[in-house]
Amino acid sequence: MEQTIENMYKQMGISDEVFEFCEEILKGLSNRFLEIDKTAEYNQMKVIKAMQDCKVSEACLLGTTGYGYNDLGRETLEAVYASIFHTEDALVRPQITCGTHALALALMSNLRPGDELLSPVGKPYDTLEEVIGIRPSKGSLKEYGITYSQVDLLADGSFDYENIKKAINEKTKLVTIQRSKGYQTRPTLSVERIGDLISFIKNIKPDVICMVDNCYGEFVEKVEPSDVGADMVVGSLIKNPGGGLAPIGGYIAGKKECVENAAYRLTSPGLGKEVGASLGVLRDFYHGLFLAPTVTAGALKGAIFAANIYEKLGFHVVPNGKESRHDIIQAVEFGKPEGVIAFCKGIQAAAPVDSFVTPEPWDMPGYDSPVIMAAGAFVSGSSIELSADGPIKPPYAVYFQGGLTYEHAKFGIMKTLQEIVNTGIAKLS
């Protein structure tokens, strides 16, 4: 068989019809992709500068055991994160198990009984509902006497400034702002919009702590929420900043007091940042961070490719094919569970690991409905790698993200389209 890309895709299960449809879509995306590359180049220089300024050495790539006292690599890495995010301090640890844990840690360490937590951007991500106590759970903020207030976004996705002002009171200690959409079909918040919201809140109550859930947003723009007034930015290392190499971990970057509070909660009062062995993960943390701007750019291109394909087929996509991007997630509404399931089957079939597995919805811990997840990843659960997931409930939307390379993200989307066509959910002509 002739060695052409068309024939290679054919060997991978992509029909001529799907290949031609996708190639036609790509013709209109070259300028968008060029802008993404420019942002990636800027962020790559930002990461390199931080590593050089903080004098990352070969010794930093080695790990410690036991208590982890005087861990040069750990302390330097946290200085690098603080430099990248332009914050006073940072906590970057393998002991932070996931994004939800990082967020819970930031909240529980900076709130006290009698304080109130405010979300001015609507309902938080599903797994935070039990952290807050919206859904009862052992150890929730609610059990510790911390109350919660929420102001939904307006119908057009804008902030409800009038009701946000009313919601801020003497008990309001911390405001949580979720940058990404989670399992909702609202717009992702740009750093500029987050800055406007923080400024509004600080004008009303200057001492309130503003925390941004930065998951899926790192390195998508040239600036981060900490550049526009956020007191804490929080995220997971198996998403954007880990570059696909970090095997675990999370980060909290921000004001020194906020980060110190989190460190004392993570380890123990009196110990804080001084302990916590890095074991053998530091090389992957540094290497992944170095690759993160480029990896994020590839995922972003894949998301834009997906938006334009499914928008052309008539499905509601968020963001749409032309909107500016502020995270790597692409939502596609199918209106029925079969579409979500078929999409996830396509993603799984494109994976380098476990491509032969068929994803099925199941009752995952922390969610209020069955969830289907597709990911054949080198790091289990890593959503900077090619992945898709969604709750099996109206509006039956799937959330696609990741791809360690643009080429893999592209192939994944083509496989979803092939599955959608094969099952008769959509036709290309």
C-alpha positions as CSV (number, residue, x, y, z in Angstrom):
1,M,0.0,0.0,0.0
2,E,1.3,3.5,-0.9
3,Q,2.8,5.3,2.1
4,T,0.5,8.3,2.3
5,I,-1.2,9.8,5.3
6,E,-4.6,8.9,3.8
7,N,-3.6,5.3,3.6
8,M,-2.2,5.3,7.1
9,Y,-5.5,6.7,8.5
10,K,-7.4,4.1,6.5
11,Q,-5.3,1.4,8.3
12,M,-6.4,3.1,11.5
13,G,-10.1,2.7,10.7
14,I,-10.8,6.2,9.1
15,S,-12.9,6.1,6.0
16,D,-12.2,8.2,2.9
17,E,-15.4,10.2,3.6
18,V,-14.4,11.1,7.2
19,F,-10.8,11.9,6.2
20,E,-11.9,14.3,3.4
21,F,-14.5,15.9,5.7
22,C,-11.8,16.6,8.3
23,E,-9.3,17.9,5.8
24,E,-11.8,20.4,4.5
25,I,-12.4,21.6,8.1
26,L,-8.6,22.0,8.7
27,K,-8.1,24.3,5.7
28,G,-9.9,27.1,7.6
29,L,-7.9,26.7,10.8
30,S,-4.3,27.6,9.9
31,N,-4.5,31.2,11.2
32,R,-6.0,30.1,14.5
33,F,-3.3,27.5,14.9
34,L,-0.6,30.0,14.2
35,E,-1.9,32.3,17.0
36,I,-1.8,29.3,19.4
37,D,1.8,28.6,18.4
38,K,2.7,32.2,19.2
39,T,1.2,31.9,22.7
40,A,3.0,28.6,23.2
41,E,6.3,30.2,22.3
42,Y,5.7,33.0,24.7
43,N,4.8,30.6,27.5
44,Q,7.7,28.3,26.7
45,M,10.1,31.3,27.2
46,K,8.3,32.1,30.5
47,V,8.9,28.6,31.8
48,I,12.6,28.6,30.7
49,K,13.2,32.0,32.3
50,A,11.7,30.8,35.6
51,M,13.8,27.7,35.6
52,Q,17.0,29.7,34.8
53,D,16.2,32.5,37.3
54,C,15.6,29.9,40.1
55,K,18.9,28.1,39.1
56,V,17.4,24.7,38.4
57,S,20.3,22.2,38.5
58,E,20.8,18.5,37.9
59,A,20.7,18.0,41.7
60,C,17.1,19.4,41.6
61,L,16.0,16.4,39.6
62,L,16.9,13.9,42.4
63,G,14.4,12.9,45.0
64,T,14.4,12.5,48.8
65,T,12.9,9.9,51.1
66,G,11.6,9.8,54.7
67,Y,10.8,13.3,56.1
68,G,12.1,15.1,53.0
69,Y,14.0,17.7,55.0
70,N,16.1,20.1,52.9
71,D,14.7,18.8,49.6
72,L,16.5,21.2,47.1
73,G,14.5,20.0,44.1
74,R,11.1,20.4,45.8
75,E,11.9,23.9,47.2
76,T,13.3,25.0,43.8
77,L,10.3,23.7,41.9
78,E,8.0,25.6,44.2
79,A,10.1,28.7,43.5
80,V,9.7,28.1,39.8
81,Y,5.9,27.8,40.0
82,A,5.8,31.1,42.1
83,S,7.9,32.7,39.4
84,I,5.7,31.5,36.5
85,F,2.5,32.5,38.3
86,H,4.0,35.8,39.7
87,T,3.0,34.9,43.2
88,E,4.7,35.1,46.6
89,D,4.8,31.4,47.2
90,A,3.7,28.0,45.9
91,L,3.0,24.5,47.1
92,V,3.7,21.8,44.5
93,R,3.5,18.3,45.9
94,P,3.0,14.7,44.9
95,Q,1.1,14.3,48.3
96,I,-1.7,16.4,46.6
97,T,-3.5,13.6,45.0
98,C,-5.7,15.4,42.4
99,G,-7.3,18.7,41.4
100,T,-10.2,18.2,43.8
101,H,-7.8,17.5,46.7
102,A,-5.8,20.7,45.8
103,L,-9.0,22.8,45.9
104,A,-10.3,21.2,49.1
105,L,-6.9,21.8,50.7
106,A,-6.9,25.5,49.7
107,L,-10.4,25.9,51.0
108,M,-10.1,24.0,54.2
109,S,-6.9,25.6,55.2
110,N,-8.0,29.2,54.6
111,L,-11.6,29.0,56.0
112,R,-12.6,28.7,59.7
113,P,-15.9,27.9,61.4
114,G,-18.3,30.8,61.0
115,D,-16.8,31.9,57.7
116,E,-18.7,31.9,54.4
117,L,-17.6,30.7,51.0
118,L,-19.0,32.4,48.0
119,S,-19.2,31.2,44.4
120,P,-20.1,34.1,42.1
121,V,-20.0,31.9,39.0
122,G,-22.7,29.4,39.7
123,K,-22.4,25.7,40.7
124,P,-18.9,24.4,41.2
125,Y,-17.6,21.2,39.6
126,D,-19.5,18.1,40.8
127,T,-16.7,16.7,43.0
128,L,-16.6,19.9,45.0
129,E,-20.2,19.6,46.0
130,E,-19.2,17.1,48.7
131,V,-16.2,19.1,49.7
132,I,-18.4,22.1,50.4
133,G,-21.4,20.1,51.8
134,I,-23.9,20.9,49.0
135,R,-24.3,17.1,49.0
136,P,-23.7,15.7,52.5
137,S,-20.3,14.1,53.0
138,K,-18.0,13.3,55.9
139,G,-15.5,16.0,56.6
140,S,-17.2,18.7,54.4
141,L,-16.9,22.4,55.1
142,K,-20.5,22.4,56.2
143,E,-19.7,19.9,59.0
144,Y,-17.1,22.4,60.3
145,G,-19.6,25.3,60.4
146,I,-18.6,27.0,57.1
147,T,-21.5,28.2,55.1
148,Y,-21.8,28.5,51.4
149,S,-23.5,31.1,49.1
150,Q,-23.8,30.9,45.4
151,V,-24.7,33.5,42.7
152,D,-25.5,32.0,39.3
153,L,-24.4,33.5,36.0
154,L,-27.0,35.4,34.0
155,A,-28.6,33.7,31.0
156,D,-26.1,35.2,28.6
157,G,-23.1,33.9,30.7
158,S,-22.3,37.3,32.2
159,F,-21.7,38.0,35.9
160,D,-24.7,38.9,38.1
161,Y,-23.0,41.9,39.7
162,E,-26.1,43.1,41.5
163,N,-26.6,39.9,43.3
164,I,-22.9,39.3,43.9
165,K,-22.8,42.6,45.7
166,K,-25.8,41.5,47.8
167,A,-24.2,38.2,48.6
168,I,-21.0,39.6,50.0
169,N,-21.4,40.1,53.8
170,E,-19.3,40.3,57.0
171,K,-18.9,36.5,57.0
172,T,-17.6,36.2,53.4
173,K,-14.0,35.1,53.8
174,L,-13.2,33.4,50.5
175,V,-14.6,33.6,47.0
176,T,-14.0,30.7,44.7
177,I,-14.0,31.3,40.9
178,Q,-14.0,28.2,38.6
179,R,-12.3,29.2,35.4
180,S,-13.4,26.2,33.3
181,K,-17.0,25.1,32.7
182,G,-16.9,21.7,34.5
183,Y,-19.9,19.6,33.6
184,Q,-21.8,22.6,32.5
185,T,-22.3,24.3,29.1
186,R,-21.5,27.8,30.3
187,P,-18.6,29.8,28.8
188,T,-15.1,29.3,30.2
189,L,-13.9,32.5,31.9
190,S,-11.1,34.4,30.3
191,V,-8.3,35.7,32.6
192,E,-9.5,39.3,31.7
193,R,-13.1,38.5,32.9
194,I,-11.7,36.9,36.0
195,G,-9.7,40.0,36.7
196,D,-12.8,42.2,36.3
197,L,-14.7,40.0,38.7
198,I,-11.9,40.1,41.3
199,S,-11.6,43.8,41.0
200,F,-15.4,44.2,41.6
201,I,-15.3,41.9,44.6
202,K,-12.2,43.6,46.2
203,N,-13.7,47.0,45.8
204,I,-16.6,45.8,48.0
205,K,-14.5,43.8,50.5
206,P,-10.7,44.3,50.0
207,D,-9.7,41.6,52.6
208,V,-11.6,38.7,51.0
209,I,-9.5,35.9,49.6
210,C,-10.1,35.3,45.9
211,M,-9.2,31.7,44.8
212,V,-9.3,30.6,41.1
213,D,-9.8,26.9,40.1
214,N,-7.3,27.1,37.3
215,C,-7.7,23.5,36.1
216,Y,-7.4,23.1,32.3
217,G,-6.5,26.8,31.9
218,E,-2.8,26.9,32.5
219,F,-0.7,28.2,29.5
220,V,-3.8,28.7,27.3
221,E,-3.3,32.5,27.6
222,K,-0.1,34.5,28.1
223,V,-1.3,35.6,31.6
224,E,-2.7,33.6,34.5
225,P,-5.4,34.6,37.1
226,S,-2.7,35.5,39.6
227,D,-1.6,38.2,37.2
228,V,-5.0,39.9,37.6
229,G,-5.5,39.8,41.4
230,A,-6.2,36.2,42.4
231,D,-4.9,35.5,45.9
232,M,-4.6,31.7,45.0
233,V,-4.6,29.7,41.8
234,V,-5.1,26.0,42.2
235,G,-4.7,23.1,39.8
236,S,-3.7,19.5,39.1
237,L,-0.4,18.3,37.7
238,I,-2.1,15.6,35.6
239,K,-3.7,18.3,33.6
240,N,-1.9,21.1,31.8
241,P,1.1,22.0,34.0
242,G,2.3,18.4,34.3
243,G,2.8,18.2,30.5
244,G,1.7,14.6,30.5
245,L,4.7,13.4,32.4
246,A,3.8,14.2,36.0
247,P,2.4,10.9,37.5
248,I,0.5,12.6,40.3
249,G,0.3,15.9,42.1
250,G,-1.3,19.3,42.5
251,Y,-0.3,22.9,43.1
252,I,-1.4,26.0,45.0
253,A,0.3,29.3,44.0
254,G,-0.5,32.6,45.7
255,K,-0.1,34.8,48.7
256,K,2.4,33.6,51.2
257,E,0.0,33.3,54.1
258,C,-2.6,31.4,51.9
259,V,0.1,28.9,50.8
260,E,1.5,28.5,54.3
261,N,-2.0,27.7,55.6
262,A,-2.3,25.1,52.9
263,A,1.1,23.5,53.7
264,Y,0.2,23.2,57.4
265,R,-3.1,21.6,56.5
266,L,-1.4,19.2,54.0
267,T,1.3,18.0,56.5
268,S,0.8,19.1,60.1
269,P,0.8,22.3,62.3
270,G,4.4,23.1,63.1
271,L,5.7,21.2,60.0
272,G,4.2,22.9,57.0
273,K,6.4,23.0,53.8
274,E,9.5,21.6,55.6
275,V,8.5,18.0,55.2
276,G,7.1,15.8,52.4
277,A,9.6,13.7,50.5
278,S,9.6,14.0,46.7
279,L,10.7,10.4,46.2
280,G,11.4,9.9,42.5
281,V,8.9,12.2,40.8
282,L,10.8,15.5,40.6
283,R,12.4,14.8,37.2
284,D,8.9,14.2,35.7
285,F,7.6,17.4,37.4
286,Y,10.3,19.5,36.0
287,H,10.3,17.9,32.6
288,G,6.5,17.9,32.3
289,L,6.4,21.6,33.2
290,F,9.0,22.4,30.6
291,L,6.8,20.6,27.9
292,A,3.5,22.0,29.3
293,P,3.2,25.1,27.0
294,T,3.7,22.9,23.8
295,V,1.5,20.1,25.1
296,T,-1.3,22.6,26.0
297,A,-1.1,24.1,22.5
298,G,-1.6,20.7,20.9
299,A,-4.6,20.0,23.1
300,L,-6.0,23.5,22.3
301,K,-5.7,22.9,18.5
302,G,-7.5,19.6,19.0
303,A,-10.4,21.3,20.8
304,I,-10.8,23.9,18.1
305,F,-10.7,21.1,15.4
306,A,-13.5,19.3,17.3
307,A,-15.6,22.4,17.7
308,N,-15.5,23.1,14.0
309,I,-16.4,19.5,13.0
310,Y,-19.3,19.1,15.3
311,E,-20.6,22.6,14.7
312,K,-20.7,21.9,11.0
313,L,-22.7,18.8,11.7
314,G,-25.3,20.9,13.5
315,F,-24.6,20.1,17.2
316,H,-24.4,22.8,19.8
317,V,-20.7,23.2,20.9
318,V,-19.2,25.3,23.7
319,P,-17.2,27.2,22.8
320,N,-18.2,27.5,19.2
321,G,-15.7,27.1,16.3
322,K,-14.7,30.8,16.2
323,E,-14.8,31.9,19.9
324,S,-11.6,32.8,21.8
325,R,-10.3,29.9,24.0
326,H,-9.5,30.1,27.7
327,D,-9.2,26.4,28.5
328,I,-8.6,23.1,26.6
329,I,-12.1,21.7,27.1
330,Q,-14.6,21.3,24.3
331,A,-18.2,20.5,25.1
332,V,-20.5,18.9,22.5
333,E,-24.2,18.5,23.2
334,F,-25.8,15.5,21.6
335,G,-29.2,15.6,23.3
336,K,-29.2,11.8,23.9
337,P,-26.9,9.4,25.7
338,E,-26.0,7.4,22.6
339,G,-24.1,10.4,21.2
340,V,-22.0,10.8,24.4
341,I,-21.3,7.0,24.5
342,A,-20.3,6.8,20.8
343,F,-18.0,9.8,21.1
344,C,-16.2,8.3,24.1
345,K,-15.9,5.0,22.3
346,G,-14.1,6.8,19.5
347,I,-11.7,8.5,21.9
348,Q,-10.9,5.2,23.6
349,A,-10.3,3.5,20.2
350,A,-7.7,6.2,19.4
351,A,-5.7,5.6,22.6
352,P,-2.1,4.2,22.7
353,V,-3.0,2.3,25.9
354,D,-6.2,0.2,26.3
355,S,-7.5,1.0,22.8
356,F,-9.3,-2.3,22.9
357,V,-11.4,-1.4,25.9
358,T,-15.0,-0.3,25.6
359,P,-15.9,2.6,28.0
360,E,-19.3,2.3,29.8
361,P,-21.1,4.7,32.1
362,W,-20.8,3.9,35.8
363,D,-21.5,5.4,39.3
364,M,-18.2,7.1,40.0
365,P,-17.5,8.5,43.5
366,G,-18.2,12.2,43.9
367,Y,-20.8,12.4,41.1
368,D,-24.6,12.5,41.3
369,S,-25.3,10.5,38.1
370,P,-23.5,7.8,36.0
371,V,-20.4,9.1,34.2
372,I,-18.6,7.7,31.2
373,M,-14.9,8.3,30.8
374,A,-12.6,7.4,27.9
375,A,-8.9,7.6,28.4
376,G,-6.1,5.2,27.3
377,A,-3.4,7.2,29.1
378,F,0.2,6.6,30.2
379,V,-0.8,8.2,33.5
380,S,-4.1,6.9,34.8
381,G,-6.8,9.6,34.8
382,S,-4.5,12.2,33.2
383,S,-6.8,14.6,31.3
384,I,-4.0,16.4,29.5
385,E,-3.8,13.2,27.6
386,L,-6.4,12.4,25.0
387,S,-9.6,11.9,27.0
388,A,-13.4,12.5,27.0
389,D,-16.0,12.2,29.6
390,G,-19.5,13.3,30.6
391,P,-22.4,12.6,32.9
392,I,-25.3,10.6,31.5
393,K,-28.0,13.2,32.1
394,P,-29.5,16.1,30.1
395,P,-28.3,17.8,28.0
396,Y,-26.2,14.8,27.3
397,A,-23.0,16.7,26.6
398,V,-19.5,15.2,26.2
399,Y,-16.4,17.0,27.4
400,F,-13.3,16.4,25.3
401,Q,-9.8,17.5,26.2
402,G,-6.2,16.7,25.9
403,G,-3.8,15.0,23.5
404,L,-0.1,15.0,24.3
405,T,0.5,16.0,20.6
406,Y,-1.8,17.8,18.2
407,E,-1.5,14.8,15.9
408,H,-3.0,12.5,18.5
409,A,-5.8,14.9,19.3
410,K,-6.6,15.1,15.6
411,F,-6.7,11.4,15.3
412,G,-8.9,11.1,18.4
413,I,-11.5,13.5,17.0
414,M,-11.5,11.7,13.6
415,K,-12.2,8.4,15.5
416,T,-15.1,10.0,17.3
417,L,-16.5,11.2,14.0
418,Q,-16.1,7.8,12.5
419,E,-18.0,6.2,15.4
420,I,-20.8,8.9,15.2
421,V,-21.2,8.2,11.5
422,N,-21.0,4.4,11.9
423,T,-23.8,4.4,14.5
424,G,-26.0,6.7,12.4
425,I,-26.1,9.6,14.9
426,A,-24.9,12.0,12.2
427,K,-24.4,12.0,8.4
428,L,-21.6,13.9,6.6
429,S,-23.8,14.7,3.6
